């Protein structure tokens, strides 16, 4: 019987090469992963930014371009940078369903799983395949002009409809499940996922939603209206924003702060739950509440917890 050769293990590495700290961490990952026999794939421009001689590594480091990247053979994408870099990685890998493992070099970094000083533990987990995958809900977004579909895209965090000119107000009607809900003169409207609830949605005054909750969010930005409150709807709902014809200058659609579509007066934007989620790598179980406290520096002094809430042998919750 002829022995079969195991398929080589490949990891896509994406880094924020504009920062020296990220370049150093990326080089360290390249050295460590290839040292364990894993094949590392880099985007061609990032390999040049890192100053790597790919043939110096064994296995040799592979390079590719985003437009040509097939990626189905990569078991995960290791992303070095902040949330912006992870959103860029999601854009590259989304159609291929490659799990993303973020190593945070930014400020808040809600999408990241590890910090830059966790390098050794990240390498150990990847080499040993000691991680789990968590699917995150996405948005599919369509833009119509005069009833004709002119653009479609996706978002992991949010799709925001915003005014095109600072001095002008955006006039919109918002719709949920085929029915009009309200008309707003505003700076914009954010349609967000639970993952994006700590991003632009948070800045706009929307609620923080735990990632395990399946829901869609719609939040007005600086709306001049009696009813202008954040709304949380079912994951099966369809959201729509119509830019009224009287809006001077139209607006612009932003998806994850990366992809834009100009919106003339009369444009219609439809948002639904995405058909393809974004898988995120998890190295350890962590309470989302703990993550909120750590990332935002929330005050929790004085908390004693359930183990301390005892009175004469009974939990106070039993009284």
N, C-alpha and C positions, 0 to 999 in steps of 0.2 A: 504494500500500500504506500502510495506516495504522500509524503507529509505536505500539508498545505501551508503556505507562508501567510502569516497574519498581516492584515492590512496595516500600514503605518498609521500612527496616530498623528493628527495634524491639529494645530492650534493657530487661529488667526490672531495676530497681535495688532491692535490699533492704538495709537498714542497721540497725545497732544504735543507734537514735536516742536511747537513754538516755545515750550518751556524747558529750560535746561534740566530741571528736576525730573520732568517726565521722560526726557531723553535718557537720563542716567538709569531710571527704573526700567525703561524699555530694554536697554542694552543688557541690564542684569537679568531680565526675564529671558531674553534670547540665549544668553550663555547658560543659564540654569536649565531651561527646558530642553535645549539641544543636548546638554550634558546628560540628561536622562533618556535620550534617544527619541524625543518627540520632534516631529517636523514643525517648524515655525514658518508661517506665511505672513509676509508684510506687504502693505501697499507700496508700490514702487517709489513714489515720492517720499514716503516716510522712511523707507530704507535709505534713501539718499540723504535725508535730513539727519538720520542717525549716524551717518558716516560709516556704515557697515560694509565690509568686504564679505559678501555672502558666502563665498567659497571657503572662507576661513573657519566655517562652522561645520560640524559633522553631527547629524545630517545637515547638508547644505541648506541655508535659508532660502526659501522660495519667495518670489515677488510676483505681484499681480496688480492690475489696475481695477478700480471700483466698477467700471463699466464691463470689464471682462471677467470679473470674479465669479466663479461658479460656486465654490464654497460648500457644496453638499458634503464634501469629505472632511470638513473641519468640525471637530466635536464641540468646540466652543470658541468664542471670541473673547480674548483677554483685552480689556480696554483700560488704558492708563490715562487718567485725566479727571475732569469734573463731569457733572451731569451733561454739559454741552457735548463733550466728546462721546459720552454714551449714547446720546440722541443721534449723533452723527453715525455711530456704529450701527444703531438700530436701522437707520436709513439704508445702510449698505447691506445689511444681513436680513432685513425683514422678510423678503420674499422667499428666503431659503430656510427660515426657522432656526437659525443658529443661536444657541443660548449665549447670553452676554454675561461676562463676569467683570464687574467694574472695580477698579482700584482707584480710590479717590485721591486726587491731588488738588481738588478745588476747595470751595468754602463749605457749603452745606452737604452736597453730595448724597441726596436721598436715594438715587438710583444705584449708587455704588454699594458693594458688599464688603469691601475691605479698605483699609487705609494703607498709605504707602509704606508704613513701617511694618506691615504684615507680610512682606515679600516672601519670607521663608515658609510661612504657614500656607500661603496661597499656592506656592509651587508644590508643596507636599500634597495638598488637597487635589490639585490638578493631576499630578503624576499618579496618585493612588485612586483617582476617580471618586474621591470622598466628598461628594457634593450632591445636592438635589436641584431640581428644576422647578421654578414657579412661573406659571403663565400669567402675564399681565394683560388685562383688557386693553384693546386699542380702539381707535375711531377710524371709520372709513368716511371720506369726505368727498362730496361732489359739488361742482359749481356749474350753474346754468345761466345762460344769457339768452333771453327771448325764447325760452323753452328748449334751447339746444345745450347739450352737455359740452362744456369747453375745457374742463379740467377735473381730474380726480387724483386723490392722494390719500395718505393715512396720517395718523398722529398717535404717539404713545402718551404724551402729556395732555396736549390741548390743541384745538383749532379755534383761533380767535379772529373775529371779524372786527376790524378797527377802522377808524376814520383815516382818510388819506392825507388830510391837511390838518395841521395843529390848530389852526384858527377856526376850523369849521366843525360843526357837530354832525354826527352820523344819525340819520333817521331810519329806523328799522321797525319791522313787525316781526315778532318771534312766534313760532308755531311749534306745537308738540302734538305728535300723533295725528297730523292732518288738520288740527284745529288751531285758529289764532288764539293767542293768550294775552298779548299786550303789545302796545306800540311804545317805543322809547326814542327820545332824543338823547344820545349818549356818546361816550367816547369809543364804545365798542361792546362786544358780547363775547364771552369766553364759553366754549363748550369743552368740558374737560372729562378726563377719566379719573377714577380713584387714585391711580398712580400720579396723575398731574395735579391732584388736589393740594399738594404742598408746593406747587410751582406758581404759575401765573394766576391760577384760581385763588390761591392763598392771598396773593398781593391785591387781588381785586375784591377781597372780602368774602370769598366763598368758604364753604365748610371744609374741614379736613375729613376725609373719608378713608377708613382703613382699607388697605389694598385687597383684602379678602372680600370686600363688599362689591357685588356686581350692580353697578348703577352708572348713570350718565348725569353730568352736572351742566347747568346753564346759569351763567352769572353775568349780569349787566355791569358795565364799567362806567361809573359816574353818570348814571341815568337820571334824567329829569322827568320823573313820573311818580304818580301816587303809589303804583305797584311796581317796585323795582327791587325784588328780593331774589337771592339765589334760590334755584330750584334743583331738587334731586329727583330724577325720574327713573323708571324701570330700564333695565339694560336692553329690553326689546323695543323701547320707544324710538321714534324718529324725531330728531330735532331739525328745525329749519329756521333760517334767518333770511328775511327779504330786505334788501336795501331799497328804500322807497325812491321812486322816480324823482322826487323833489330834492333829494340829497345832492347838494352842490359838491361836485368833485368826486363823488363815489367813495369807495373804501378799498381796503386791502385785506386779504385773507392770509393769516400766518399759521403754519402748522409746525408745532414744536420750535417756533422761533427760527426755523431754517428754510422752509419752502413758502413762497409767496405766490399769490394770484391776485391780479388787479380786479377790482369789482366796480364796474360802472353802475350808475343808478339803474335800478330794476333787476340787478343780479339776485339770484337765489342760491343759497348755500344749504345743502342737506347733510346731516351728520347722523350716522348710525354706528352701532357697535361694529367693530372691525371683524372681518371674517378670519383674520390671522392674528393671533395674539403674539406678543413679544415674550419669549422665554428668558427669565433672569436666573442666573446661577446663585444658589444659596449655599454658603459654606457651613452655616450653623443656624440653629433655631434662635430667633431673637424677637422679642415682643416689639410690635410696632410702637407701643407706648414708650418703651425704653429708647427707641430710635428717635422719637419726637423730642424726648427730654434731652438726649445727647446732642442732637443736631441744632436745636433751638436754644439750648442752655436753660431749660425751663426750671423754675424753682420748685423743688419737692421736699425741702427741709421740713421735718416734723412728721412725715409719713411714717407710720409704724407697721402697716400691713395687716393682713388677716391673722397672721401668727401671733400678733401682739394684742389683738382685740379680744381679750378674755376678761371675764368678770365673774368671779366666784365659780369658775369651772364651766361657764357657758359663754358661747360666742354672743356678742352683743346683738348680732343679727338675728339671733333666735328669740330675743325678747319681744 
